[in-house]
Amino acid sequence: MILLVDKEKMVQVLHKQHAMSDRFISHMLARIIRIEEDLIDQLFNSSEKRLARALLLLARYGKQDKPVRVVPKISQETLAEMIGTTRSRVNFFLNKFKKLGFIEYDSERPLKVRSSLLSVVLHD
């Protein structure tokens, strides 16, 4: 659910409700950190590494204890926009990751990410 809150009302809530203020600041700090990580990723990593990182983030790698994680349905065009490359490059890397056993991927089922995909991100 999306809720639009007037700036003045939000300032009042943040001053009066300290728990809300703490959660809001935590969220904003996490968001800033994520934006900085994305910028560093875009500047210094190849599109292959950026795709691997995006898939791991979408699969919420490290957040749960499951060996295989399902990525929410997302198009190759959207993935390409997220990592700053073309759909054809995303398709190429998805097929490469599939061949190497890092992901389970076909048009009929949801994409599943294996923890071994982390090796793509960590490999120099």
N, CA, C and O atoms as a Tinker XYZ file with bonds, in Angstrom:
   496  protein
     1  N      0.846000   -1.163000    0.000000    73     2
     2  CA     0.000000    0.000000    0.000000    64     1     3
     3  C      0.898000    1.234000    0.000000    63     2     4     5
     4  O      1.896000    1.284000    0.718000    81     3
     5  N      0.544000    2.207000   -0.793000    73     3     6
     6  CA     1.278000    3.468000   -0.845000    64     5     7
     7  C      0.422000    4.542000   -0.203000    63     6     8     9
     8  O     -0.770000    4.665000   -0.485000    81     7
     9  N      1.053000    5.314000    0.663000    73     7    10
    10  CA     0.354000    6.373000    1.367000    64     9    11
    11  C      1.113000    7.669000    1.145000    63    10    12    13
    12  O      2.319000    7.734000    1.379000    81    11
    13  N      0.416000    8.693000    0.698000    73    11    14
    14  CA     1.010000   10.004000    0.502000    64    13    15
    15  C      0.786000   10.820000    1.764000    63    14    16    17
    16  O     -0.352000   11.034000    2.182000    81    15
    17  N      1.887000   11.276000    2.372000    73    15    18
    18  CA     1.810000   12.034000    3.619000    64    17    19
    19  C      2.349000   13.434000    3.352000    63    18    20    21
    20  O      3.436000   13.601000    2.798000    81    19
    21  N      1.579000   14.425000    3.750000    73    19    22
    22  CA     1.990000   15.811000    3.626000    64    21    23
    23  C      3.268000   16.038000    4.441000    63    22    24    25
    24  O      3.431000   15.461000    5.516000    81    23
    25  N      4.167000   16.875000    3.929000    73    23    26
    26  CA     5.453000   17.112000    4.591000    64    25    27
    27  C      5.267000   17.606000    6.025000    63    26    28    29
    28  O      5.942000   17.113000    6.929000    81    27
    29  N      4.385000   18.548000    6.252000    73    27    30
    30  CA     4.161000   19.086000    7.599000    64    29    31
    31  C      3.667000   18.002000    8.552000    63    30    32    33
    32  O      4.101000   17.933000    9.702000    81    31
    33  N      2.762000   17.162000    8.073000    73    31    34
    34  CA     2.233000   16.074000    8.902000    64    33    35
    35  C      3.342000   15.070000    9.235000    63    34    36    37
    36  O      3.425000   14.576000   10.360000    81    35
    37  N      4.186000   14.777000    8.253000    73    35    38
    38  CA     5.283000   13.834000    8.478000    64    37    39
    39  C      6.253000   14.382000    9.517000    63    38    40    41
    40  O      6.716000   13.637000   10.381000    81    39
    41  N      6.564000   15.657000    9.446000    73    39    42
    42  CA     7.454000   16.271000   10.437000    64    41    43
    43  C      6.843000   16.166000   11.825000    63    42    44    45
    44  O      7.551000   15.867000   12.787000    81    43
    45  N      5.552000   16.404000   11.947000    73    43    46
    46  CA     4.870000   16.289000   13.244000    64    45    47
    47  C      4.956000   14.857000   13.782000    63    46    48    49
    48  O      5.265000   14.641000   14.954000    81    47
    49  N      4.682000   13.900000   12.922000    73    47    50
    50  CA     4.719000   12.490000   13.331000    64    49    51
    51  C      6.129000   12.098000   13.773000    63    50    52    53
    52  O      6.297000   11.412000   14.781000    81    51
    53  N      7.140000   12.531000   13.022000    73    51    54
    54  CA     8.521000   12.190000   13.366000    64    53    55
    55  C      8.943000   12.799000   14.704000    63    54    56    57
    56  O      9.724000   12.199000   15.443000    81    55
    57  N      8.431000   13.980000   15.010000    73    55    58
    58  CA     8.756000   14.612000   16.298000    64    57    59
    59  C      8.018000   13.961000   17.465000    63    58    60    61
    60  O      8.566000   13.848000   18.561000    81    59
    61  N      6.781000   13.533000   17.236000    73    59    62
    62  CA     5.955000   13.000000   18.326000    64    61    63
    63  C      6.153000   11.508000   18.563000    63    62    64    65
    64  O      6.107000   11.055000   19.706000    81    63
    65  N      6.370000   10.741000   17.502000    73    63    66
    66  CA     6.457000    9.287000   17.625000    64    65    67
    67  C      7.901000    8.841000   17.369000    63    66    68    69
    68  O      8.337000    8.698000   16.227000    81    67
    69  N      8.608000    8.632000   18.448000    73    67    70
    70  CA    10.031000    8.314000   18.335000    64    69    71
    71  C     10.278000    6.963000   17.658000    63    70    72    73
    72  O     11.268000    6.807000   16.943000    81    71
    73  N      9.406000    6.000000   17.871000    73    71    74
    74  CA     9.566000    4.699000   17.214000    64    73    75
    75  C      9.439000    4.861000   15.699000    63    74    76    77
    76  O     10.198000    4.264000   14.935000    81    75
    77  N      8.477000    5.670000   15.278000    73    75    78
    78  CA     8.303000    5.937000   13.842000    64    77    79
    79  C      9.521000    6.678000   13.296000    63    78    80    81
    80  O      9.991000    6.385000   12.196000    81    79
    81  N     10.019000    7.618000   14.051000    73    79    82
    82  CA    11.209000    8.378000   13.652000    64    81    83
    83  C     12.416000    7.450000   13.480000    63    82    84    85
    84  O     13.153000    7.559000   12.501000    81    83
    85  N     12.610000    6.547000   14.426000    73    83    86
    86  CA    13.725000    5.597000   14.349000    64    85    87
    87  C     13.605000    4.703000   13.126000    63    86    88    89
    88  O     14.590000    4.486000   12.420000    81    87
    89  N     12.401000    4.178000   12.863000    73    87    90
    90  CA    12.193000    3.313000   11.695000    64    89    91
    91  C     12.408000    4.075000   10.403000    63    90    92    93
    92  O     13.021000    3.555000    9.470000    81    91
    93  N     11.912000    5.300000   10.336000    73    91    94
    94  CA    12.044000    6.114000    9.131000    64    93    95
    95  C     13.520000    6.412000    8.848000    63    94    96    97
    96  O     13.970000    6.286000    7.709000    81    95
    97  N     14.260000    6.799000    9.860000    73    95    98
    98  CA    15.680000    7.096000    9.679000    64    97    99
    99  C     16.448000    5.835000    9.275000    63    98   100   101
   100  O     17.317000    5.891000    8.404000    81    99
   101  N     16.134000    4.712000    9.896000    73    99   102
   102  CA    16.773000    3.442000    9.515000    64   101   103
   103  C     16.499000    3.111000    8.057000    63   102   104   105
   104  O     17.396000    2.694000    7.325000    81   103
   105  N     15.264000    3.297000    7.647000    73   103   106
   106  CA    14.894000    3.028000    6.247000    64   105   107
   107  C     15.658000    3.950000    5.300000    63   106   108   109
   108  O     16.193000    3.496000    4.289000    81   107
   109  N     15.712000    5.231000    5.621000    73   107   110
   110  CA    16.392000    6.188000    4.753000    64   109   111
   111  C     17.894000    5.905000    4.678000    63   110   112   113
   112  O     18.489000    6.020000    3.606000    81   111
   113  N     18.508000    5.538000    5.793000    73   111   114
   114  CA    19.928000    5.200000    5.774000    64   113   115
   115  C     20.186000    3.959000    4.929000    63   114   116   117
   116  O     21.141000    3.919000    4.153000    81   115
   117  N     19.337000    2.949000    5.078000    73   115   118
   118  CA    19.478000    1.731000    4.269000    64   117   119
   119  C     19.310000    2.046000    2.790000    63   118   120   121
   120  O     20.011000    1.485000    1.948000    81   119
   121  N     18.391000    2.934000    2.478000    73   119   122
   122  CA    18.155000    3.326000    1.084000    64   121   123
   123  C     19.362000    4.072000    0.516000    63   122   124   125
   124  O     19.758000    3.826000   -0.623000    81   123
   125  N     19.946000    4.972000    1.289000    73   123   126
   126  CA    21.124000    5.715000    0.842000    64   125   127
   127  C     22.298000    4.766000    0.614000    63   126   128   129
   128  O     23.021000    4.890000   -0.375000    81   127
   129  N     22.482000    3.828000    1.526000    73   127   130
   130  CA    23.557000    2.844000    1.382000    64   129   131
   131  C     23.351000    2.031000    0.115000    63   130   132   133
   132  O     24.304000    1.788000   -0.625000    81   131
   133  N     22.120000    1.609000   -0.144000    73   131   134
   134  CA    21.821000    0.823000   -1.345000    64   133   135
   135  C     22.095000    1.630000   -2.609000    63   134   136   137
   136  O     22.626000    1.090000   -3.580000    81   135
   137  N     21.742000    2.915000   -2.611000    73   135   138
   138  CA    21.991000    3.767000   -3.775000    64   137   139
   139  C     23.496000    3.910000   -4.009000    63   138   140   141
   140  O     23.956000    3.856000   -5.150000    81   139
   141  N     24.259000    4.092000   -2.932000    73   139   142
   142  CA    25.717000    4.184000   -3.065000    64   141   143
   143  C     26.305000    2.881000   -3.598000    63   142   144   145
   144  O     27.195000    2.904000   -4.448000    81   143
   145  N     25.811000    1.741000   -3.103000    73   143   146
   146  CA    26.289000    0.444000   -3.591000    64   145   147
   147  C     25.966000    0.274000   -5.069000    63   146   148   149
   148  O     26.791000   -0.228000   -5.832000    81   147
   149  N     24.773000    0.690000   -5.476000    73   147   150
   150  CA    24.388000    0.596000   -6.887000    64   149   151
   151  C     25.283000    1.466000   -7.767000    63   150   152   153
   152  O     25.665000    1.053000   -8.862000    81   151
   153  N     25.615000    2.657000   -7.299000    73   151   154
   154  CA    26.482000    3.551000   -8.061000    64   153   155
   155  C     27.876000    2.953000   -8.208000    63   154   156   157
   156  O     28.445000    2.962000   -9.300000    81   155
   157  N     28.424000    2.436000   -7.122000    73   155   158
   158  CA    29.749000    1.794000   -7.178000    64   157   159
   159  C     29.710000    0.604000   -8.113000    63   158   160   161
   160  O     30.635000    0.397000   -8.900000    81   159
   161  N     28.634000   -0.189000   -8.033000    73   159   162
   162  CA    28.456000   -1.344000   -8.893000    64   161   163
   163  C     28.462000   -0.919000  -10.362000    63   162   164   165
   164  O     29.124000   -1.549000  -11.187000    81   163
   165  N     27.734000    0.138000  -10.688000    73   163   166
   166  CA    27.623000    0.625000  -12.059000    64   165   167
   167  C     28.976000    1.129000  -12.571000    63   166   168   169
   168  O     29.319000    0.928000  -13.736000    81   167
   169  N     29.733000    1.778000  -11.700000    73   167   170
   170  CA    31.009000    2.362000  -12.122000    64   169   171
   171  C     32.127000    1.343000  -12.277000    63   170   172   173
   172  O     32.961000    1.481000  -13.171000    81   171
   173  N     32.162000    0.327000  -11.428000    73   171   174
   174  CA    33.340000   -0.534000  -11.372000    64   173   175
   175  C     33.128000   -1.980000  -11.805000    63   174   176   177
   176  O     34.109000   -2.697000  -12.002000    81   175
   177  N     31.894000   -2.434000  -11.959000    73   175   178
   178  CA    31.671000   -3.839000  -12.289000    64   177   179
   179  C     31.151000   -4.016000  -13.709000    63   178   180   181
   180  O     30.528000   -3.121000  -14.280000    81   179
   181  N     31.421000   -5.189000  -14.261000    73   179   182
   182  CA    30.933000   -5.541000  -15.596000    64   181   183
   183  C     29.427000   -5.780000  -15.537000    63   182   184   185
   184  O     28.857000   -5.967000  -14.462000    81   183
   185  N     28.799000   -5.772000  -16.696000    73   183   186
   186  CA    27.353000   -6.027000  -16.733000    64   185   187
   187  C     27.025000   -7.436000  -16.246000    63   186   188   189
   188  O     25.948000   -7.661000  -15.695000    81   187
   189  N     27.934000   -8.383000  -16.439000    73   187   190
   190  CA    27.728000   -9.748000  -15.945000    64   189   191
   191  C     27.667000   -9.759000  -14.417000    63   190   192   193
   192  O     26.781000  -10.388000  -13.838000    81   191
   193  N     28.595000   -9.074000  -13.767000    73   191   194
   194  CA    28.599000   -9.004000  -12.305000    64   193   195
   195  C     27.393000   -8.223000  -11.795000    63   194   196   197
   196  O     26.814000   -8.573000  -10.766000    81   195
   197  N     27.010000   -7.163000  -12.514000    73   195   198
   198  CA    25.852000   -6.380000  -12.085000    64   197   199
   199  C     24.582000   -7.217000  -12.157000    63   198   200   201
   200  O     23.718000   -7.110000  -11.286000    81   199
   201  N     24.460000   -8.056000  -13.197000    73   199   202
   202  CA    23.288000   -8.930000  -13.309000    64   201   203
   203  C     23.291000   -9.959000  -12.176000    63   202   204   205
   204  O     22.256000  -10.200000  -11.555000    81   203
   205  N     24.436000  -10.558000  -11.908000    73   203   206
   206  CA    24.523000  -11.547000  -10.823000    64   205   207
   207  C     24.122000  -10.904000   -9.499000    63   206   208   209
   208  O     23.368000  -11.494000   -8.725000    81   207
   209  N     24.623000   -9.699000   -9.237000    73   207   210
   210  CA    24.285000   -8.993000   -7.992000    64   209   211
   211  C     22.793000   -8.681000   -7.932000    63   210   212   213
   212  O     22.160000   -8.858000   -6.892000    81   211
   213  N     22.237000   -8.219000   -9.041000    73   211   214
   214  CA    20.800000   -7.894000   -9.075000    64   213   215
   215  C     19.954000   -9.136000   -8.800000    63   214   216   217
   216  O     18.978000   -9.065000   -8.054000    81   215
   217  N     20.318000  -10.265000   -9.391000    73   215   218
   218  CA    19.566000  -11.503000   -9.157000    64   217   219
   219  C     19.672000  -11.943000   -7.701000    63   218   220   221
   220  O     18.688000  -12.389000   -7.111000    81   219
   221  N     20.862000  -11.819000   -7.122000    73   219   222
   222  CA    21.038000  -12.175000   -5.711000    64   221   223
   223  C     20.205000  -11.261000   -4.813000    63   222   224   225
   224  O     19.603000  -11.722000   -3.844000    81   223
   225  N     20.171000   -9.974000   -5.130000    73   223   226
   226  CA    19.358000   -9.039000   -4.348000    64   225   227
   227  C     17.872000   -9.341000   -4.496000    63   226   228   229
   228  O     17.131000   -9.320000   -3.513000    81   227
   229  N     17.436000   -9.621000   -5.722000    73   227   230
   230  CA    16.024000   -9.940000   -5.950000    64   229   231
   231  C     15.616000  -11.237000   -5.252000    63   230   232   233
   232  O     14.483000  -11.379000   -4.793000    81   231
   233  N     16.549000  -12.170000   -5.179000    73   231   234
   234  CA    16.268000  -13.446000   -4.507000    64   233   235
   235  C     16.445000  -13.329000   -3.001000    63   234   236   237
   236  O     16.270000  -14.306000   -2.274000    81   235
   237  N     16.789000  -12.138000   -2.533000    73   235   238
   238  CA    16.991000  -11.853000   -1.113000    64   237   239
   239  C     18.036000  -12.790000   -0.520000    63   238   240   241
   240  O     17.867000  -13.309000    0.584000    81   239
   241  N     19.128000  -13.001000   -1.276000    73   239   242
   242  CA    20.209000  -13.863000   -0.822000    64   241   243
   243  C     20.735000  -13.369000    0.517000    63   242   244   245
   244  O     20.970000  -12.175000    0.699000    81   243
   245  N     20.916000  -14.288000    1.445000    73   243   246
   246  CA    21.426000  -13.949000    2.759000    64   245   247
   247  C     20.340000  -13.569000    3.743000    63   246   248   249
   248  O     20.634000  -13.347000    4.918000    81   247
   249  N     19.095000  -13.487000    3.304000    73   247   250
   250  CA    17.998000  -13.094000    4.195000    64   249   251
   251  C     17.267000  -14.301000    4.763000    63   250   252   253
   252  O     16.589000  -14.192000    5.785000    81   251
   253  N     17.399000  -15.454000    4.106000    73   251   254
   254  CA    16.687000  -16.651000    4.539000    64   253   255
   255  C     17.656000  -17.825000    4.507000    63   254   256   257
   256  O     18.794000  -17.678000    4.061000    81   255
   257  N     17.213000  -18.994000    4.978000    73   255   258
   258  CA    18.093000  -20.165000    5.028000    64   257   259
   259  C     17.791000  -21.205000    3.956000    63   258   260   261
   260  O     18.112000  -22.381000    4.129000    81   259
   261  N     17.180000  -20.790000    2.857000    73   259   262
   262  CA    16.858000  -21.742000    1.792000    64   261   263
   263  C     18.021000  -21.832000    0.807000    63   262   264   265
   264  O     18.616000  -20.808000    0.468000    81   263
   265  N     18.363000  -23.056000    0.332000    73   263   266
   266  CA    19.474000  -23.192000   -0.607000    64   265   267
   267  C     19.155000  -22.650000   -2.005000    63   266   268   269
   268  O     20.062000  -22.215000   -2.713000    81   267
   269  N     17.900000  -22.669000   -2.406000    73   267   270
   270  CA    17.496000  -22.163000   -3.717000    64   269   271
   271  C     16.418000  -21.116000   -3.498000    63   270   272   273
   272  O     15.438000  -21.368000   -2.796000    81   271
   273  N     16.591000  -19.957000   -4.088000    73   271   274
   274  CA    15.643000  -18.865000   -3.902000    64   273   275
   275  C     15.014000  -18.490000   -5.227000    63   274   276   277
   276  O     15.684000  -18.471000   -6.260000    81   275
   277  N     13.736000  -18.194000   -5.196000    73   275   278
   278  CA    12.982000  -17.839000   -6.393000    64   277   279
   279  C     12.955000  -16.321000   -6.536000    63   278   280   281
   280  O     12.687000  -15.594000   -5.579000    81   279
   281  N     13.236000  -15.865000   -7.740000    73   279   282
   282  CA    13.193000  -14.435000   -8.050000    64   281   283
   283  C     11.779000  -14.094000   -8.486000    63   282   284   285
   284  O     11.182000  -14.841000   -9.261000    81   283
   285  N     11.229000  -12.987000   -8.010000    73   283   286
   286  CA     9.901000  -12.575000   -8.486000    64   285   287
   287  C      9.911000  -12.428000  -10.008000    63   286   288   289
   288  O     10.938000  -12.091000  -10.597000    81   287
   289  N      8.768000  -12.682000  -10.636000    73   287   290
   290  CA     8.688000  -12.600000  -12.097000    64   289   291
   291  C      9.115000  -11.208000  -12.551000    63   290   292   293
   292  O      8.564000  -10.195000  -12.122000    81   291
   293  N     10.112000  -11.189000  -13.431000    73   291   294
   294  CA    10.656000   -9.933000  -13.928000    64   293   295
   295  C     11.143000  -10.159000  -15.352000    63   294   296   297
   296  O     11.721000  -11.201000  -15.660000    81   295
   297  N     10.910000   -9.189000  -16.209000    73   295   298
   298  CA    11.291000   -9.348000  -17.608000    64   297   299
   299  C     12.779000   -9.067000  -17.813000    63   298   300   301
   300  O     13.430000   -8.415000  -16.996000    81   299
   301  N     13.290000   -9.578000  -18.923000    73   299   302
   302  CA    14.681000   -9.305000  -19.263000    64   301   303
   303  C     14.881000   -7.813000  -19.543000    63   302   304   305
   304  O     15.950000   -7.266000  -19.272000    81   303
   305  N     13.865000   -7.167000  -20.080000    73   303   306
   306  CA    13.956000   -5.729000  -20.335000    64   305   307
   307  C     14.131000   -4.954000  -19.026000    63   306   308   309
   308  O     14.937000   -4.027000  -18.949000    81   307
   309  N     13.374000   -5.339000  -18.006000    73   307   310
   310  CA    13.481000   -4.676000  -16.701000    64   309   311
   311  C     14.842000   -4.932000  -16.072000    63   310   312   313
   312  O     15.451000   -4.018000  -15.515000    81   311
   313  N     15.324000   -6.167000  -16.157000    73   311   314
   314  CA    16.661000   -6.479000  -15.648000    64   313   315
   315  C     17.717000   -5.642000  -16.375000    63   314   316   317
   316  O     18.648000   -5.132000  -15.752000    81   315
   317  N     17.568000   -5.505000  -17.690000    73   315   318
   318  CA    18.518000   -4.714000  -18.471000    64   317   319
   319  C     18.525000   -3.258000  -18.016000    63   318   320   321
   320  O     19.586000   -2.645000  -17.902000    81   319
   321  N     17.348000   -2.710000  -17.758000    73   319   322
   322  CA    17.259000   -1.333000  -17.273000    64   321   323
   323  C     17.894000   -1.199000  -15.891000    63   322   324   325
   324  O     18.556000   -0.201000  -15.604000    81   323
   325  N     17.696000   -2.194000  -15.044000    73   323   326
   326  CA    18.244000   -2.153000  -13.684000    64   325   327
   327  C     19.765000   -2.120000  -13.675000    63   326   328   329
   328  O     20.374000   -1.460000  -12.834000    81   327
   329  N     20.381000   -2.842000  -14.622000    73   327   330
   330  CA    21.840000   -2.951000  -14.592000    64   329   331
   331  C     22.524000   -2.112000  -15.671000    63   330   332   333
   332  O     23.752000   -2.095000  -15.751000    81   331
   333  N     21.757000   -1.428000  -16.486000    73   331   334
   334  CA    22.337000   -0.529000  -17.469000    64   333   335
   335  C     22.957000   -1.218000  -18.664000    63   334   336   337
   336  O     24.067000   -0.882000  -19.077000    81   335
   337  N     22.240000   -2.188000  -19.221000    73   335   338
   338  CA    22.726000   -2.879000  -20.409000    64   337   339
   339  C     21.535000   -3.211000  -21.303000    63   338   340   341
   340  O     20.429000   -2.727000  -21.063000    81   339
   341  N     21.746000   -4.025000  -22.322000    73   339   342
   342  CA    20.674000   -4.381000  -23.251000    64   341   343
   343  C     20.010000   -5.696000  -22.851000    63   342   344   345
   344  O     20.577000   -6.491000  -22.102000    81   343
   345  N     18.801000   -5.909000  -23.364000    73   343   346
   346  CA    18.093000   -7.151000  -23.101000    64   345   347
   347  C     18.863000   -8.338000  -23.661000    63   346   348   349
   348  O     18.886000   -9.406000  -23.050000    81   347
   349  N     19.490000   -8.163000  -24.812000    73   347   350
   350  CA    20.229000   -9.275000  -25.412000    64   349   351
   351  C     21.427000   -9.688000  -24.539000    63   350   352   353
   352  O     21.752000  -10.873000  -24.463000    81   351
   353  N     22.077000   -8.730000  -23.888000    73   351   354
   354  CA    23.180000   -9.073000  -22.981000    64   353   355
   355  C     22.645000   -9.811000  -21.756000    63   354   356   357
   356  O     23.260000  -10.773000  -21.295000    81   355
   357  N     21.505000   -9.366000  -21.227000    73   355   358
   358  CA    20.881000  -10.057000  -20.092000    64   357   359
   359  C     20.563000  -11.485000  -20.489000    63   358   360   361
   360  O     20.842000  -12.412000  -19.728000    81   359
   361  N     19.980000  -11.683000  -21.671000    73   359   362
   362  CA    19.655000  -13.020000  -22.156000    64   361   363
   363  C     20.911000  -13.877000  -22.257000    63   362   364   365
   364  O     20.910000  -15.035000  -21.841000    81   363
   365  N     21.987000  -13.309000  -22.811000    73   363   366
   366  CA    23.257000  -14.028000  -22.934000    64   365   367
   367  C     23.763000  -14.486000  -21.560000    63   366   368   369
   368  O     24.136000  -15.646000  -21.387000    81   367
   369  N     23.772000  -13.566000  -20.586000    73   367   370
   370  CA    24.289000  -13.913000  -19.261000    64   369   371
   371  C     23.369000  -14.878000  -18.525000    63   370   372   373
   372  O     23.858000  -15.757000  -17.816000    81   371
   373  N     22.055000  -14.743000  -18.671000    73   371   374
   374  CA    21.141000  -15.693000  -18.037000    64   373   375
   375  C     21.388000  -17.101000  -18.567000    63   374   376   377
   376  O     21.407000  -18.063000  -17.799000    81   375
   377  N     21.577000  -17.222000  -19.887000    73   375   378
   378  CA    21.864000  -18.537000  -20.465000    64   377   379
   379  C     23.213000  -19.069000  -19.980000    63   378   380   381
   380  O     23.357000  -20.265000  -19.729000    81   379
   381  N     24.196000  -18.182000  -19.850000    73   379   382
   382  CA    25.503000  -18.592000  -19.328000    64   381   383
   383  C     25.377000  -19.070000  -17.882000    63   382   384   385
   384  O     25.918000  -20.117000  -17.524000    81   383
   385  N     24.659000  -18.302000  -17.045000    73   383   386
   386  CA    24.464000  -18.692000  -15.644000    64   385   387
   387  C     23.726000  -20.026000  -15.554000    63   386   388   389
   388  O     24.028000  -20.855000  -14.695000    81   387
   389  N     22.757000  -20.226000  -16.449000    73   387   390
   390  CA    22.002000  -21.485000  -16.458000    64   389   391
   391  C     22.929000  -22.652000  -16.816000    63   390   392   393
   392  O     22.904000  -23.693000  -16.160000    81   391
   393  N     23.741000  -22.475000  -17.852000    73   391   394
   394  CA    24.657000  -23.520000  -18.301000    64   393   395
   395  C     25.655000  -23.887000  -17.201000    63   394   396   397
   396  O     26.029000  -25.051000  -17.061000    81   395
   397  N     26.084000  -22.888000  -16.422000    73   395   398
   398  CA    27.042000  -23.125000  -15.340000    64   397   399
   399  C     26.381000  -23.632000  -14.060000    63   398   400   401
   400  O     27.070000  -23.943000  -13.088000    81   399
   401  N     25.036000  -23.719000  -14.052000    73   399   402
   402  CA    24.319000  -24.251000  -12.897000    64   401   403
   403  C     24.082000  -23.244000  -11.784000    63   402   404   405
   404  O     23.711000  -23.628000  -10.674000    81   403
   405  N     24.291000  -21.955000  -12.065000    73   403   406
   406  CA    24.074000  -20.914000  -11.057000    64   405   407
   407  C     22.597000  -20.587000  -10.871000    63   406   408   409
   408  O     22.176000  -20.155000   -9.798000    81   407
   409  N     21.815000  -20.798000  -11.926000    73   407   410
   410  CA    20.378000  -20.512000  -11.865000    64   409   411
   411  C     19.617000  -21.628000  -12.562000    63   410   412   413
   412  O     20.179000  -22.367000  -13.370000    81   411
   413  N     18.337000  -21.742000  -12.242000    73   411   414
   414  CA    17.402000  -22.573000  -12.994000    64   413   415
   415  C     16.487000  -21.596000  -13.704000    63   414   416   417
   416  O     15.843000  -20.763000  -13.066000    81   415
   417  N     16.427000  -21.695000  -15.020000    73   415   418
   418  CA    15.751000  -20.656000  -15.778000    64   417   419
   419  C     15.124000  -21.221000  -17.045000    63   418   420   421
   420  O     15.811000  -21.810000  -17.879000    81   419
   421  N     13.825000  -21.039000  -17.180000    73   419   422
   422  CA    13.127000  -21.239000  -18.449000    64   421   423
   423  C     11.848000  -20.411000  -18.407000    63   422   424   425
   424  O     11.452000  -19.918000  -17.352000    81   423
   425  N     11.216000  -20.265000  -19.548000    73   423   426
   426  CA    10.066000  -19.359000  -19.639000    64   425   427
   427  C      8.831000  -19.884000  -18.917000    63   426   428   429
   428  O      7.914000  -19.111000  -18.637000    81   427
   429  N      8.785000  -21.165000  -18.612000    73   427   430
   430  CA     7.607000  -21.767000  -17.990000    64   429   431
   431  C      7.577000  -21.646000  -16.468000    63   430   432   433
   432  O      6.503000  -21.618000  -15.866000    81   431
   433  N      8.763000  -21.574000  -15.842000    73   431   434
   434  CA     8.845000  -21.568000  -14.380000    64   433   435
   435  C      9.562000  -20.318000  -13.881000    63   434   436   437
   436  O     10.272000  -19.660000  -14.641000    81   435
   437  N      9.374000  -19.990000  -12.597000    73   435   438
   438  CA    10.109000  -18.842000  -12.038000    64   437   439
   439  C     11.611000  -19.107000  -12.006000    63   438   440   441
   440  O     12.045000  -20.253000  -11.891000    81   439
   441  N     12.384000  -18.059000  -12.108000    73   439   442
   442  CA    13.830000  -18.153000  -12.063000    64   441   443
   443  C     14.270000  -18.468000  -10.636000    63   442   444   445
   444  O     13.828000  -17.816000   -9.690000    81   443
   445  N     15.135000  -19.463000  -10.482000    73   443   446
   446  CA    15.665000  -19.838000   -9.167000    64   445   447
   447  C     17.154000  -19.549000   -9.146000    63   446   448   449
   448  O     17.881000  -19.896000  -10.077000    81   447
   449  N     17.598000  -18.912000   -8.080000    73   447   450
   450  CA    19.001000  -18.530000   -7.917000    64   449   451
   451  C     19.661000  -19.447000   -6.902000    63   450   452   453
   452  O     19.143000  -19.648000   -5.803000    81   451
   453  N     20.791000  -19.993000   -7.270000    73   451   454
   454  CA    21.579000  -20.819000   -6.348000    64   453   455
   455  C     22.663000  -19.947000   -5.714000    63   454   456   457
   456  O     23.126000  -18.977000   -6.315000    81   455
   457  N     23.053000  -20.302000   -4.509000    73   455   458
   458  CA    24.063000  -19.510000   -3.794000    64   457   459
   459  C     25.398000  -19.488000   -4.532000    63   458   460   461
   460  O     26.213000  -18.596000   -4.298000    81   459
   461  N     25.634000  -20.450000   -5.416000    73   459   462
   462  CA    26.883000  -20.481000   -6.189000    64   461   463
   463  C     27.020000  -19.267000   -7.110000    63   462   464   465
   464  O     28.124000  -18.956000   -7.556000    81   463
   465  N     25.902000  -18.572000   -7.402000    73   463   466
   466  CA    25.963000  -17.367000   -8.234000    64   465   467
   467  C     26.802000  -16.286000   -7.557000    63   466   468   469
   468  O     27.337000  -15.401000   -8.226000    81   467
   469  N     26.914000  -16.357000   -6.249000    73   467   470
   470  CA    27.727000  -15.403000   -5.515000    64   469   471
   471  C     29.183000  -15.416000   -6.001000    63   470   472   473
   472  O     29.874000  -14.400000   -5.929000    81   471
   473  N     29.633000  -16.552000   -6.489000    73   471   474
   474  CA    31.023000  -16.653000   -6.976000    64   473   475
   475  C     31.268000  -15.719000   -8.158000    63   474   476   477
   476  O     32.392000  -15.255000   -8.350000    81   475
   477  N     30.237000  -15.435000   -8.951000    73   475   478
   478  CA    30.381000  -14.500000  -10.083000    64   477   479
   479  C     30.662000  -13.096000   -9.566000    63   478   480   481
   480  O     31.494000  -12.377000  -10.120000    81   479
   481  N     29.965000  -12.713000   -8.505000    73   479   482
   482  CA    30.129000  -11.385000   -7.932000    64   481   483
   483  C     31.479000  -11.252000   -7.232000    63   482   484   485
   484  O     32.118000  -10.202000   -7.306000    81   483
   485  N     31.908000  -12.299000   -6.561000    73   483   486
   486  CA    33.137000  -12.240000   -5.774000    64   485   487
   487  C     34.401000  -12.470000   -6.592000    63   486   488   489
   488  O     35.492000  -12.090000   -6.166000    81   487
   489  N     34.264000  -13.090000   -7.766000    73   487   490
   490  CA    35.420000  -13.408000   -8.600000    64   489   491
   491  C     35.970000  -12.150000   -9.259000    63   490   492   493
   492  O     35.214000  -11.356000   -9.820000    81   491
   493  N     37.281000  -11.971000   -9.190000    73   491   494
   494  CA    37.921000  -10.797000   -9.820000    64   493   495
   495  C     38.361000  -11.104000  -11.192000    63   494   496
   496  O     38.917000  -10.240000  -11.870000    81   495
